[in-house]
Amino acid sequence: MAVDLLIQFLLHAKIQALNRGIAAVKEDAVEMLASYGLAYSLMKFFTGPMSDFKNVGLVFVNSKRDRTKAVLCMVVAGAVAAVFHTLIAYSDLGYYIINKLHHVDESVGSKTRRAFLYLAAFPFMDAMGEATIRKMLSFWWPLALILATQRISRPIVNLFVSRDLGGSSSATEAVAILTATYPVGHMPYGWLTEIRAVYPAFDKNNPSNKLVNTNSTVTATHIKKFTFVCMALSLTLCFVMFWTPNVSEKILVDIIGVDFAFAELCVVPLRIFSFFPVPVTVRAHLTGWLMTLKKTFVLAPSSVLRIIVLITSLIVLPYLGVHGATLGVGSLLAGFVGESTMVAIAACYVYRKQKKKRNENETAAEGEDSAMTDMPHTEEMTDIVEMREENE
């Protein structure tokens, strides 16, 4: 599992490599970064729900037949997402969503729609899912809703930040800063999301867990300790990378390829990213536990609260003098905290229900034992019958 998390950490580097290639085009580099950022964030929203099918597979898929059902669901969802990509690239709907809503000029809007079209094939990635399609979908939809709200957060942030600055050159610069800082800020903590796969993979309460039948020594305590170590490592990386003087600027200049003046504008947003590991770890750990219990439906309200807190922050913070990329990242952090809080409340609710049910079962079992103890033994009953027959 630690190796898998490391791979996730390294995979985020591909986004930085792409950003560096865009930034290397010195002519209109800021405009190109802004266009790519808008297109990529919208694409992640449309494809986001499909990514959680790997968790369906982890919990439900135990045979080739189950896998076929899960892949079928993935293909259908991917086709729908690809159709939306094409519509946004070629229709008036795309012009309205990108140009009008974001208040960007014709050049940025045209580049964004073209980039969105190139990303149309992206939805057909991430396939693995006795389970039925209905069970899979009932398990999957809360996770898909959560991931969809997570992925739509970036387009919402881009929209509000751009409109807050009136679609001016400052707005384009702010969206470009967000595009450059997202992958760098996400790198030290993004892999923590995969911690939610630890409970289903190792917990003995998961009936589909292949490790249950082995001499596995992994316990809930081990999982909690592993989670804490991962969070501590992520926090350390964040503070070393973003709070050590000139380190974050050097990362942006050397890896992304932006100039130093632009890198300096990214420092404050990156420092805000330092606080993301705590809510992300809490959310991932508790989500994994709820996945093991197949109680994912209680997670749905957290996605709603995340959007409410996010939009509220984007509306309120500008009145407090917060604008640009700082407004965007700060609002994202508020949304993360709100979501994690709701997940914790949901987990407490499930835990209390389980504890109550366990106590009721124990009481019932004790009652049965007591009844069995009070009943006379078979030999005693035989003696009583014989005595009655002698008296008669």
N, C-alpha and C positions, 0 to 999 in steps of 0.2 A: 504493500500500500504506500509506503514511503517513496518507493521508486516511481509509482504512478503519480504521486503529488509532485515529485520533482519534474517529471515529464510535462505535467500541466504548467509548471513554472517556466519551463523552457519554451513551450509552445507560444507563450505570450510574446516571445522575442520576434516572432514572424511579423506581428503587427508593427513593431518598431522598425523592422527592416523595410517594410513597405512605406512607412512614414518617411524614413530616411531617403528612399528613392524619390518620393514626391518632393521632399525639401531640397533634394539635389538639383531640381529644376529651378535655378535661381530666378528665372523670369516667371512672375506670378506665383511664387512659391506659397505665399500666404493664401491666395485665392484657391490654389489647388488643394492645400491642406483643408481649407474650409469646405470645399466641394466634396472631397473624399469623406470628411467627417460626417457630413449630413447624410450622404448615401450609405455609408457603412452602418451608422446608428439605426437608420430606417430598416436596412436589410437584417440587422440583428434582431429587431423587433419581430419581423415577419417569420424568421427562422427559429427564433428562441424557443417556442414551445416544443419543437421537435427534439431539441437537445436532451430533454428530460426523459425521452423514451429509453435511454440507457438505464435509468432507475427502474422503469417498468421491467426491463429485462433482468435486472439484478434480483428483483423480488418475485416475479411471476414466471419467467421463462425457464422451463425445465426440460423441454423437448423440441425436436425440429418443428413439430406442428405449432407449438406456442411461438417459436421464432418466426414462422411464416406469417402468423396473424399479426405480430408486432411490426414486421417489415411492411406488410400490406398497409397498415395504418400510416406508417411513415411515408410510403410512396404517395398515398392520396393527399396527405397533408403537404408534402413537398410540391406536388403538382399545383395545389391551390395557391401556395405561396409564390411559385414561379409565375402564375397568371397575374397575381397582383403586381409583381415586379414589372412585367411587361406593360400593364395598364398604366402604372405610374410613369414609366419611361416615355410612353408614346401619347397618352391621352391628356385631356384638359385637367383631369383629376390630379395628375402629377404636377402640372403647372401651378395649380391652386395650392397643393400641399407644400411644394418647395418654394416657388417664387412668391406667392401671395402671403401665405401664413408666416414664412420666415423673413419676409421683407428683404430678400436678397435681389441683387441686380440680375439682368438677363444672362450675363456671362457666367456667374456662379451657378445660377439655376440650370443652364444648359449643360454645364460640366457635371453637375450633380445627377441630373436625370440620365445622362450617358453612363456615368459610373454605376448607377443603380441597375441599368439594363445589363451591364457586364457581370453584375453579381447575381443575375437571375438563376444561374445554375447552382448557386450555393445551397439552396434548401435540400438538395438530394444527398447530403452528407449524413453522418450520425445515425445509422440504423443499428440495431443490436448486432422483441419481446416475447390437481389439474386446474389452467387458467382459461377463461373465455375472453372474447374481445370486450364484452360488457364490463367484466371485472377489471381488465386492463385500463379501459377508458375511465372507469370510476376512480381508479387509483391515480391515473395520469392527469386528469383534468385540473385538479388543484395545483399540482406541480407545474403544469403548463401555464396556468393562469398566473402563477407567481413569476415564472420566468418571462412571460410576456410583459408583465408590468415592470420587471427589472429592465428588460430590453427597450421598452417604450420610454423609460426614464430619460435616456440620453436624447432622443428626439424632442421630448418635452423641454428638457433643459436648453437644447440648442434653439428651440422655438422662442422661449421666453427671454433668453439672453440676447438673441438677435433683435427681437421686438423691443426689448428694454432700451437698446441703444439706437433704435430708430432705423435699422437697416443701413447704417452709415458704414464708412470704412472701419470705424472702431468695432462695429458689430462683426464684420468679416474677420477682423483680427482676433476678437474674443472667441469666435467659433474655431479659428485656427489654433489658438492656444489650447482650447479644450481638446481638440483633435490630437495635438502633440502630447498633452499631459495625461490623457486617459490611459494609453498603454503603459507609459512609464509609471504612473501612479498605481496602476492595477497590478503590475508585475510582482511586487512584494507580498500582496495579500490575495490576489485572484485565485490562486491554487487552493486556498482554504475552503472554497465552496465544495471541493471534492471530498471534504471530510464527511459529508453526509452519506457517502457510500461505505464508510467504515462499519457502522452499526449493522446494516443489512448483510455485509460480507462476513462479519465475524460473530455477531451476537447469536447465542444459542437459542434464543426465543424465535428466531426466524426459521420457519419449517422448511423453506427452500434452500437454506444455507448448507452447502456441501461439506462445511467444516464441522457440522454438528456431530457427524458420525465418526469423526476422527478424534484423536487425543489432543485436541486443541486446548491450550491453557489461557486463551484470551478471554478476559472477563470484562464486565462493564467498567470496573475500576481501571483496567489497563487502557480501555478506549478513552476514558476521561483524561487520564494522564497524557496519553498521546495527543489528544486534542489541545490540552493546555500547552504542551511543548511546542506544537505547531504555531499556536497563537503567539507565544513568547518569541519564537524565531521570526515570525512575520513582523511583529512590532519592532524588534531590534533592527531588522533590515530597513524598515520604513524610516526610523529615526536616524540611522546611519546615512542612508541615501539622501534624505530630504532636509535634514537639519544640520548636517556637517557643512560648514561654509564652502561654497563653490563646487560641491560634489554634484548636486542636481543640475547645475548649469553645465558642468563638464559632460554629464550623461547625455543631456539634450544636444549639446554641440557635437560630441563625438559619435553618438549612436543615431540620433534623429537627423543630424546634419543641419540644424538651424543656426543662425548667427547668434552671437553672445547677447546682443541687445534683446532679441526675441526670447532667448532662454531666461533672462532675468525676469521677464513678465510672467514666466511659468512657475516661479519659486513658491509664491504664496499658495496657489492651487495645489501644488505637490505636497506642501506641508499639511494641508487639510487632509490629504489622502492618508497621512500617517495614523489617523484615528479610525480608519475603516476596519482594521483587523478584528477589533473587539466585537462589534455587532455582526460582522460576517461569520465569525467563529461560533457565536451563540446560535445564530440562525442555522448554520450548517449542522452543528452537533445535534440540536433538538429536532431538526427536520429528518435526519437520519434515524433517530430513535422512533419518531412517528411513522416513518416509512416501514420500519421493521414490524410495527404493530398494525400496519395497513390502515392507519388513522389519518391519512393525508387530507381528508375533507376539512379538518379543523384548521388547516393552514390557509384556506381561502381568504378569510377576513384580513390576514396580514398584508396581502397584495393590495387590497382596497385602501387600508390605512397608509401604506407606503405612498400611493399616488396622492392621497389627500394631504399628507404632510409635505410631500415634495412641492405640489402646486402652491400650497399655503406659504411655504418658505420663499418660493420664487416671486410671489406677489408682495409679501411683507418686507423681505430683506432690502429691496431697492429703496424703501422709505427710510431705512436705517443707514443709507449711504453705501450699500454693498452692490456692486455692479460687475459686469463682465464675467470672466472665467471664475473668479472668486465666488460670485453669486451662484454659478452653476454647480461647482463642486461642493460648496457649503450646503446647498439645498439637497444634493444627492446624499450627503452624510446624514442630514436630518431625516430623509426618507428611509435610509438604512436603519437608523436607530428606532424609528417608529415601527418598521416592519419586524425587527428583531424583538422588540418589546411585545408585540402581539403574538409572535411565535412562542415566546416564553409563557405568556398567559395561556395560550392553547395547550402547551405541554403540561402546565400545572393542572389544567382542567382534566386532561386525559389521565394524568397520574393520580389525581384524587378519585376519579371514577374507578380506576383500576384497583386502588387501595381499598375503596369501599366494597367493591365486588369481591376482592380477596378476603376481606374480613367476614363478609356474609357467607362465603363458601366455607371458611374455617368454622364459623358458628354452626352452620348446618351440619358439618362433618362431626363436630363435637356432640351435637344433639343426637346424631345417629349412633355414635359410640356409646353415649350415655344410655340410650334406649336398649342397645344390645347388652350393656352391662347389667341393667335392671331386670332383664328377662332371665328366668330360671334356666339352668343348663338342662340338657336333654336327660341326663341321668336322674336329676332331681325330679323332673316331670314324671319319669317312669316310676320312681318310688312313690310319688303322691298317688298316681293312678292305682298302683298295686295295693296301697293302704286302704284306699276307698273301696276297692273290690273285696278285701278281707272283712271290712266293717259291715258290708252288705251281706 
